[in-house]
C-alpha cells in the first residue's frame, strides 16, 4: 500500500486509510511509539502499558544488591528527614 506524506503546519504526516486503522484497531489520538531500523524501516506500535507485577517478574531476586546501596543505607539525614 502506498502512503503519501503531507505537510501539516510545521510537521509532516503520513495519512493512514480507514481500512488500515480498522484492521489495526487504531484511532486518532492514540499514543504510539515509532522506531526506525538500520535498514530504513519504520516500526509503529501501540504504547505499552506497564504493570508492576510484570516488571517484578523480570527481576532476578537472587541478584546481589548494587554496590552503592550500602552507602545509601549508611547515610545520615541531612535535613528534616524522619528515620
DSSP file (Angstrom, degrees, kcal/mol; ACC not computed):
  #  RESIDUE AA STRUCTURE BP1 BP2  ACC     N-H-->O    O-->H-N    N-H-->O    O-->H-N    TCO  KAPPA ALPHA  PHI   PSI    X-CA   Y-CA   Z-CA
    1    1 A X              0   0    0      0, 0.0     2,-0.4     0, 0.0     0, 0.0   0.000 360.0 360.0 360.0 135.1    0.0    0.0    0.0
    2    2 A X        -     0   0    0      2,-0.0     2,-0.4     0, 0.0     0, 0.0  -0.772 360.0-167.6 -94.1 134.6    1.3    3.4   -0.9
    3    3 A X        -     0   0    0     -2,-0.4     2,-0.4    13,-0.1    13,-0.1  -0.980  11.6-142.8-122.8 134.4    1.0    6.2    1.6
    4    4 A X        -     0   0    0     -2,-0.4    11,-1.0    11,-0.2     2,-0.3  -0.823  13.0-133.4 -99.7 132.1    1.6    9.9    0.7
    5    5 A X  E     -A   14   0A   0     -2,-0.4     2,-0.3     9,-0.2     9,-0.2  -0.661  27.2-167.1 -81.2 137.4    3.4   12.2    3.2
    6    6 A X  E     -A   13   0A   0      7,-2.8     7,-3.2    -2,-0.3     2,-0.4  -0.934  23.1-114.5-128.1 150.4    1.7   15.6    3.6
    7    7 A X  E     +A   12   0A   0     -2,-0.3     2,-0.3     5,-0.2     5,-0.2  -0.677  31.0 177.5 -81.5 132.8    2.6   18.8    5.2
    8    8 A X  E >   -A   11   0A   0      3,-3.1     3,-1.9    -2,-0.4     2,-0.3  -0.832  63.0 -57.4-138.6  95.9    0.6   19.8    8.3
    9    9 A X  T 3  S-     0   0    0     -2,-0.3    -1,-0.1     1,-0.3     0, 0.0  -0.547 119.2 -20.8  66.1-127.7    1.8   23.0    9.9
   10   10 A X  T 3  S+     0   0    0     -2,-0.3    -1,-0.3    -3,-0.1     2,-0.2   0.374 129.2  77.7 -91.0   3.6    5.4   22.5   10.7
   11   11 A X  E <  S-A    8   0A   0     -3,-1.9    -3,-3.1     2,-0.0     2,-0.4  -0.661  71.4-134.4-110.8 165.0    5.1   18.8   10.7
   12   12 A X  E     -A    7   0A   0     -5,-0.2     2,-0.3    -2,-0.2    -5,-0.2  -0.984  27.3-165.3-117.2 131.3    4.9   16.1    8.0
   13   13 A X  E     -A    6   0A   0     -7,-3.2    -7,-2.8    -2,-0.4     2,-0.6  -0.846  19.1-140.9-119.4 152.4    2.2   13.4    8.5
   14   14 A X  E     -A    5   0A   0     -2,-0.3     2,-0.6    -9,-0.2    -9,-0.2  -0.965  23.7-141.9-108.0 121.6    1.5   10.0    6.9
   15   15 A X        -     0   0    0    -11,-1.0     2,-0.5    -2,-0.6   -11,-0.2  -0.738  10.5-154.3 -88.8 122.8   -2.2    9.5    6.4
   16   16 A X        -     0   0    0     -2,-0.6     5,-0.1   -13,-0.1   -13,-0.1  -0.849  21.4-119.1 -97.5 127.4   -3.4    6.0    7.1
   17   17 A X    >>  -     0   0    0     -2,-0.5     4,-1.9     1,-0.1     3,-0.8  -0.267  25.4-110.5 -62.9 150.4   -6.5    4.9    5.3
   18   18 A X  H 3> S+     0   0    0      1,-0.2     4,-2.5     2,-0.2     5,-0.2   0.836 115.8  57.0 -52.6 -39.4   -9.6    4.0    7.4
   19   19 A X  H 3> S+     0   0    0      1,-0.2     4,-2.5     2,-0.2    -1,-0.2   0.884 107.4  49.1 -62.3 -35.0   -9.4    0.3    6.5
   20   20 A X  H <> S+     0   0    0     -3,-0.8     4,-2.2     2,-0.2    -2,-0.2   0.937 111.5  48.5 -67.1 -45.8   -5.8    0.1    7.8
   21   21 A X  H  <>S+     0   0    0     -4,-1.9     5,-2.7     1,-0.2     4,-0.5   0.902 113.1  48.6 -59.5 -41.2   -6.8    1.8   11.0
   22   22 A X  H ><5S+     0   0    0     -4,-2.5     3,-0.9     3,-0.2    -2,-0.2   0.931 110.5  49.8 -65.6 -46.0   -9.8   -0.5   11.4
   23   23 A X  H 3<5S+     0   0    0     -4,-2.5    -1,-0.2     1,-0.2    -2,-0.2   0.868 117.5  40.6 -60.3 -37.3   -7.6   -3.6   10.8
   24   24 A X  T 3<5S-     0   0    0     -4,-2.2    -1,-0.2    -5,-0.2    -2,-0.2   0.428 108.6-123.9 -92.0   0.4   -5.1   -2.5   13.4
   25   25 A X  T < 5 +     0   0    0     -3,-0.9     2,-0.3    -4,-0.5    -3,-0.2   0.931  61.3 146.5  54.4  49.3   -7.7   -1.3   15.8
   26   26 A X      < -     0   0    0     -5,-2.7     2,-0.3    -6,-0.1    -1,-0.2  -0.782  26.3-174.8-111.9 157.3   -6.2    2.2   15.9
   27   27 A X    >   -     0   0    0     -2,-0.3     3,-1.7    -5,-0.0    -5,-0.0  -0.975  37.5 -78.6-147.4 161.5   -7.8    5.6   16.2
   28   28 A X  T 3  S+     0   0    0     -2,-0.3     3,-0.1     1,-0.2     0, 0.0  -0.319 114.5  25.9 -59.7 138.6   -6.9    9.3   16.1
   29   29 A X  T 3  S+     0   0    0      1,-0.3    -1,-0.2    -2,-0.0     2,-0.2   0.365  85.0 139.2  89.5  -4.1   -5.2   10.5   19.3
   30   30 A X    <   -     0   0    0     -3,-1.7     2,-0.3     1,-0.1    -1,-0.3  -0.548  56.7-117.4 -75.6 136.5   -3.9    7.1   20.3
   31   31 A X        +     0   0    0     -2,-0.2    16,-1.7    -3,-0.1     2,-0.3  -0.578  41.5 173.6 -75.6 131.8   -0.4    7.1   21.8
   32   32 A X  E     -B   46   0B   0     -2,-0.3     2,-0.4    14,-0.2    14,-0.2  -0.895  27.6-131.2-132.8 160.8    2.1    5.1   19.7
   33   33 A X  E     -B   45   0B   0     12,-3.0    12,-2.4    -2,-0.3     2,-0.4  -0.935  19.0-159.3-112.2 143.4    5.9    4.5   19.7
   34   34 A X  E     +B   44   0B   0     -2,-0.4     2,-0.4    10,-0.2    10,-0.2  -0.986  12.6 174.9-126.2 128.3    7.9    4.9   16.5
   35   35 A X  E     -B   43   0B   0      8,-2.5     8,-3.3    -2,-0.4     2,-0.4  -0.981  17.4-147.1-131.2 141.9   11.3    3.3   15.9
   36   36 A X  E     -B   42   0B   0     -2,-0.4     6,-0.2     6,-0.2     2,-0.2  -0.870  13.8-141.5-107.9 146.3   13.4    3.2   12.8
   37   37 A X    >   -     0   0    0      4,-2.3     3,-1.8    -2,-0.4     6,-0.0  -0.568  28.1-106.1 -99.4 166.8   15.7    0.3   11.9
   38   38 A X  T 3  S+     0   0    0      1,-0.3    -1,-0.1    -2,-0.2    -2,-0.0   0.804 119.5  57.1 -62.3 -29.1   19.1    0.5   10.4
   39   39 A X  T 3  S-     0   0    0      1,-0.0    -1,-0.3     2,-0.0    -3,-0.0   0.264 124.7 -99.4 -90.0  14.2   17.8   -0.7    7.0
   40   40 A X  S <  S+     0   0    0     -3,-1.8     2,-0.2     1,-0.3    -2,-0.1   0.573  74.6 141.2  87.8  10.1   15.3    2.2    6.9
   41   41 A X        -     0   0    0      2,-0.0    -4,-2.3     1,-0.0     2,-0.5  -0.547  43.6-138.1 -84.5 152.7   12.1    0.5    8.1
   42   42 A X  E     -B   36   0B   0     -6,-0.2     2,-0.6    -2,-0.2    -6,-0.2  -0.944  12.0-162.4-111.1 129.1    9.6    2.2   10.4
   43   43 A X  E     -B   35   0B   0     -8,-3.3    -8,-2.5    -2,-0.5     2,-0.5  -0.958   7.3-174.2-114.4 119.2    8.1    0.2   13.2
   44   44 A X  E     +B   34   0B   0     -2,-0.6     2,-0.3   -10,-0.2   -10,-0.2  -0.958  12.9 166.4-115.1 124.8    5.0    1.8   14.7
   45   45 A X  E     -B   33   0B   0    -12,-2.4   -12,-3.0    -2,-0.5     3,-0.1  -0.947  41.5 -91.8-138.5 156.4    3.5    0.1   17.8
   46   46 A X  E     -B   32   0B   0     -2,-0.3     2,-0.3   -14,-0.2   -14,-0.2  -0.383  53.7-100.6 -61.8 143.9    0.9    0.8   20.5
   47   47 A X        -     0   0    0    -16,-1.7     2,-0.2     1,-0.1    -1,-0.1  -0.533  42.8-120.7 -69.1 128.4    2.5    2.4   23.5
   48   48 A X        -     0   0    0     -2,-0.3     2,-0.6    -3,-0.1    -1,-0.1  -0.490  14.5-144.0 -76.7 136.9    3.0   -0.4   26.1
   49   49 A X        -     0   0    0     -2,-0.2     2,-0.2     2,-0.0    -1,-0.0  -0.899  20.8-139.9 -98.9 120.5    1.2    0.0   29.5
   50   50 A X        -     0   0    0     -2,-0.6     2,-0.4     4,-0.0     3,-0.1  -0.570  10.4-157.3 -84.7 143.0    3.5   -1.4   32.2
   51   51 A X    >>  -     0   0    0     -2,-0.2     4,-2.0     1,-0.1     3,-0.6  -0.975  19.1-133.9-118.7 132.0    2.1   -3.5   35.1
   52   52 A X  H 3> S+     0   0    0     -2,-0.4     4,-2.7     1,-0.3     5,-0.2   0.877 105.7  55.2 -53.7 -43.3    4.1   -3.7   38.3
   53   53 A X  H 3> S+     0   0    0      1,-0.2     4,-1.9     2,-0.2    -1,-0.3   0.881 108.0  49.6 -60.3 -38.5    3.7   -7.4   38.6
   54   54 A X  H <> S+     0   0    0     -3,-0.6     4,-0.8     2,-0.2    -1,-0.2   0.895 111.7  48.1 -67.2 -39.6    5.1   -7.9   35.1
   55   55 A X  H >< S+     0   0    0     -4,-2.0     3,-0.7     1,-0.2     4,-0.4   0.900 111.8  49.0 -68.8 -40.1    8.1   -5.7   35.8
   56   56 A X  H >< S+     0   0    0     -4,-2.7     3,-1.5     1,-0.2    -1,-0.2   0.870 103.8  61.0 -66.1 -36.1    8.8   -7.5   39.1
   57   57 A X  H 3< S+     0   0    0     -4,-1.9    -1,-0.2     1,-0.3    -2,-0.2   0.757 101.1  54.9 -62.7 -23.7    8.6  -10.9   37.3
   58   58 A X  T << S+     0   0    0     -4,-0.8    -1,-0.3    -3,-0.7    -2,-0.2   0.578  89.6 100.3 -84.0 -10.7   11.5   -9.8   35.2
   59   59 A X  S <  S-     0   0    0     -3,-1.5     2,-1.0    -4,-0.4     3,-0.1  -0.477  74.0-130.8 -79.5 145.7   13.7   -9.1   38.2
   60   60 A X    >   -     0   0    0     -2,-0.2     3,-1.6     1,-0.1    -1,-0.1  -0.835  20.5-170.0 -93.1 100.5   16.4  -11.5   39.4
   61   61 A X  T 3  S+     0   0    0     -2,-1.0    -1,-0.1     1,-0.3    -2,-0.0   0.637  83.5  56.3 -70.3 -13.1   15.5  -11.7   43.1
   62   62 A X  T 3  S+     0   0    0     -3,-0.1    -1,-0.3     2,-0.1     2,-0.1   0.440  81.3 112.8 -95.6  -1.2   18.8  -13.6   43.8
   63   63 A X  S <  S-     0   0    0     -3,-1.6     3,-0.1     1,-0.1     2,-0.1  -0.430  77.0-106.3 -69.9 144.4   21.0  -10.9   42.2
   64   64 A X        -     0   0    0      1,-0.1    -1,-0.1    -2,-0.1     3,-0.1  -0.382  40.8-101.1 -68.3 150.7   23.3   -9.1   44.7
   65   65 A X        -     0   0    0      1,-0.1    -1,-0.1     2,-0.1     5,-0.1  -0.302  49.2 -83.8 -68.2 157.5   22.2   -5.6   45.5
   66   66 A X    >   -     0   0    0      1,-0.1     3,-1.4    -3,-0.1     4,-0.5  -0.263  37.0-119.5 -59.5 149.4   24.1   -2.7   43.8
   67   67 A X  T >  S+     0   0    0      1,-0.3     3,-0.8     2,-0.2     4,-0.5   0.841 111.1  55.6 -61.9 -34.9   27.4   -1.7   45.5
   68   68 A X  T 3> S+     0   0    0      1,-0.2     4,-1.7     2,-0.2    -1,-0.3   0.566  86.4  81.3 -78.9  -5.5   26.2    1.9   46.2
   69   69 A X  H <> S+     0   0    0     -3,-1.4     4,-2.5     1,-0.2    -1,-0.2   0.862  86.7  56.9 -66.5 -34.7   23.1    0.7   48.1
   70   70 A X  H <> S+     0   0    0     -3,-0.8     4,-1.7    -4,-0.5    -1,-0.2   0.893 105.9  50.8 -62.7 -39.0   25.2    0.1   51.2
   71   71 A X  H  > S+     0   0    0     -4,-0.5     4,-0.8     2,-0.2    -1,-0.2   0.903 110.3  49.5 -63.8 -40.7   26.3    3.8   51.1
   72   72 A X  H >< S+     0   0    0     -4,-1.7     3,-0.7     1,-0.2    -2,-0.2   0.919 111.2  48.4 -63.9 -44.1   22.7    4.9   50.8
   73   73 A X  H 3< S+     0   0    0     -4,-2.5    -1,-0.2     1,-0.2    -2,-0.2   0.801 113.7  47.3 -67.8 -28.8   21.6    2.7   53.7
   74   74 A X  H 3< S+     0   0    0     -4,-1.7    -1,-0.2    -5,-0.2    -2,-0.2   0.535  86.7 115.6 -89.6  -7.0   24.5    4.1   55.9
   75   75 A X    <<  -     0   0    0     -4,-0.8     2,-0.2    -3,-0.7     3,-0.1  -0.333  60.9-133.7 -67.1 142.4   23.9    7.7   55.0
   76   76 A X        -     0   0    0      1,-0.1    -1,-0.1    -2,-0.0    -2,-0.1  -0.637  33.5 -88.7 -92.0 153.6   22.9   10.1   57.8
   77   77 A X        -     0   0    0     -2,-0.2    -1,-0.1     1,-0.1     6,-0.0  -0.284  34.1-171.5 -59.8 146.0   20.0   12.5   57.4
   78   78 A X        +     0   0    0     -3,-0.1    -1,-0.1     0, 0.0     2,-0.1   0.402  69.1   8.5-117.9  -2.2   21.0   15.9   56.0
   79   79 A X  S    S-     0   0    0      2,-0.0    -2,-0.0     0, 0.0     0, 0.0  -0.250 117.4 -38.1-142.8-130.1   17.7   17.8   56.5
   80   80 A X  S    S+     0   0    0     -2,-0.1    -3,-0.0     2,-0.1     0, 0.0   0.077  79.6 144.6 -99.2  21.7   14.4   17.2   58.2
   81   81 A X        -     0   0    0      1,-0.1     2,-0.6     2,-0.0    -4,-0.1  -0.257  45.3-136.5 -61.9 149.0   14.1   13.5   57.3
   82   82 A X              0   0    0      1,-0.1    -1,-0.1    -5,-0.0    -2,-0.1  -0.948 360.0 360.0-108.0 121.2   12.5   11.2   59.9
   83   83 A X              0   0    0     -2,-0.6    -1,-0.1    -6,-0.0    -2,-0.0   0.378 360.0 360.0-112.3 360.0   14.4    7.9   60.4
